């Protein structure tokens, strides 16, 4: 039995009498499925209770795959018969494409990880160094972070805290100077 140019043979049979209603090669239309494909006809009893599926069988000593779908309301069964080589070739092609895409994505991730990790750790190091400078009393220190993520928000918070402390220390120094001036004035007044 010859298959079409895609390596598949399409057959529609009547379930009642297993007569071929349509075949992609018209030479056996109206023939009995038992005559055309005796091995498949023998397997039909096994698959008659299943609405659709896939069944391997041998035809003239060659392995074939029969994909089938029963249409009960029409009393038809659609068979698509393929050689394993054609079925497996498409599966192997899909597997190869999946493997190439997976390897490409993995390679891309491996290339990008150092850049992403380096940017994050660099920002964290800058915030840490800035926080240590502020803790050491350098309230004029500004933490410069170029990223636009949580690290930037943390650096901005430290910078606001340093400005607030700088203003508070300035106000305290002004108050201290004012108190010293008052004490000095009173001391002069009392000495006179």
C-alpha positions in Angstrom: 0.0 0.0 0.0 1.5 3.3 -1.1 1.3 6.4 1.2 0.8 10.0 0.1 3.7 12.4 -0.4 3.6 13.3 3.4 4.1 9.6 4.3 0.6 9.3 5.6 -2.4 7.4 4.5 -5.9 8.6 5.4 -8.8 6.1 5.6 -12.4 6.6 6.8 -14.3 3.4 7.5 -17.8 2.5 8.4 -17.8 1.0 11.9 -20.7 -1.2 11.1 -19.2 -3.2 8.3 -15.6 -2.0 8.3 -16.0 -0.9 4.6 -13.5 1.8 3.4 -15.5 5.0 2.7 -12.5 7.2 1.8 -8.9 6.5 1.2 -6.2 9.0 0.1 -5.4 6.5 -2.7 -8.7 5.8 -4.3 -7.9 2.3 -5.6 -9.4 0.6 -2.6 -12.5 2.7 -2.0 -15.4 0.4 -1.2 -13.1 -2.5 -0.3 -13.2 -4.3 3.0 -10.7 -3.1 5.6 -10.0 -6.7 6.3 -8.8 -7.1 2.7 -6.8 -3.9 2.5 -5.2 -4.0 6.0 -5.8 -7.4 7.6 -3.5 -6.6 10.5 -5.3 -3.4 11.3 -8.7 -5.0 10.9 -7.6 -7.6 13.5 -6.6 -4.8 15.9 -10.0 -2.9 15.5 -11.7 -5.2 18.0 -9.1 -4.2 20.6 -9.7 -0.5 19.9 -13.4 -0.4 19.2 -14.2 0.7 22.8 -11.8 3.6 22.7 -12.9 6.9 21.1 -9.5 7.9 19.9 -5.9 6.8 20.2 -2.8 5.4 18.6 -2.2 1.8 17.7 1.0 0.1 16.2 0.5 -2.7 13.7 2.5 -4.6 11.0 1.5 -4.4 7.3 3.3 -6.7 4.9 6.1 -7.1 7.4 6.6 -3.3 7.9 5.7 -1.5 11.1 3.0 1.1 10.9 1.3 3.5 13.3 -2.5 4.0 13.1 -3.9 7.1 14.8 -7.6 6.9 15.0 -10.7 8.8 16.0 -14.2 7.2 16.2 -17.2 9.4 15.2 -20.1 7.5 16.8 -22.8 9.7 15.5 -21.7 9.2 11.9 -20.7 5.5 12.4 -17.2 6.4 11.0 -13.7 5.8 12.2 -10.9 8.1 10.8 -7.5 6.4 10.5 -4.2 8.2 9.7 -1.6 5.5 9.0 2.0 6.5 9.1 5.4 4.9 8.9 7.5 5.2 12.1 10.3 7.0 10.3 8.0 9.9 9.4 6.5 10.1 12.9 9.8 9.8 14.6 11.5 12.3 12.3 9.1 15.0 13.4 9.5 14.1 17.0 13.3 14.1 16.7 13.1 17.5 14.9 11.0 19.0 17.7 13.4 17.5 20.3 16.4 19.0 18.5 14.8 22.4 18.4 13.9 22.2 22.1 17.5 21.2 22.9 18.9 24.1 20.9 16.6 26.6 22.5 17.3 25.3 26.0 21.1 25.4 25.4 20.8 28.9 24.0 18.8 30.1 26.9 21.2 28.5 29.4 24.2 30.1 27.6 22.5 33.5 27.6 21.7 33.2 31.3 25.3 32.2 32.1 26.6 35.2 30.2 24.1 37.6 31.9 24.5 36.4 35.5 27.9 38.0 36.1 26.7 41.4 34.9 23.5 41.3 36.9 25.3 40.0 40.0 28.1 42.4 39.6 25.8 45.4 39.4 23.9 44.3 42.5 27.0 43.6 44.6 28.6 46.9 43.4 25.6 48.9 44.6 25.5 47.0 47.9 29.3 47.7 48.5 28.7 51.5 47.8 25.8 51.6 50.3 27.9 49.7 52.9 30.9 52.0 52.5 28.7 55.1 52.7 26.9 53.8 55.8 30.2 53.2 57.5 31.4 56.7 56.6 28.3 58.3 58.1 28.5 56.1 61.2 32.1 57.3 61.6 30.8 60.9 61.8 31.2 62.1 58.2 27.8 63.5 57.8 28.8 65.3 54.6 29.2 62.0 52.8 26.7 61.3 50.0 26.1 57.8 48.8 26.0 57.7 45.0 24.3 54.6 43.5 23.4 54.5 39.8 20.9 51.6 40.0 17.2 52.2 40.1 16.2 49.4 42.5 15.9 48.9 46.3 19.6 49.6 46.7 19.0 53.1 45.3 16.1 53.5 47.8 18.4 52.4 50.6 21.1 54.8 49.6 18.6 57.7 49.3 17.4 56.8 52.9 20.9 57.0 54.2 21.5 60.3 52.5 18.3 61.8 54.0 19.3 60.5 57.4 22.8 62.1 57.1 21.2 65.4 56.0 18.8 65.2 58.9 21.6 64.5 61.3 23.7 67.3 59.8 20.9 69.7 60.3 20.3 68.6 63.9 24.0 68.8 64.7 24.1 72.3 63.2 21.1 73.4 65.2 22.7 71.9 68.4 26.0 73.7 67.6 24.1 77.0 67.1 22.2 76.5 70.4 25.5 75.7 72.2 27.2 78.8 70.8 24.2 80.9 71.8 24.3 79.5 75.3 28.0 80.1 75.6 27.5 83.7 74.4 24.8 84.3 77.1 26.9 82.8 79.8 29.8 85.0 78.8 27.6 88.1 78.8 26.2 87.2 82.2 29.7 86.6 83.5 30.8 90.0 82.3 27.8 91.6 83.8 28.3 90.0 87.2 32.0 90.9 87.2 31.2 94.6 86.8 
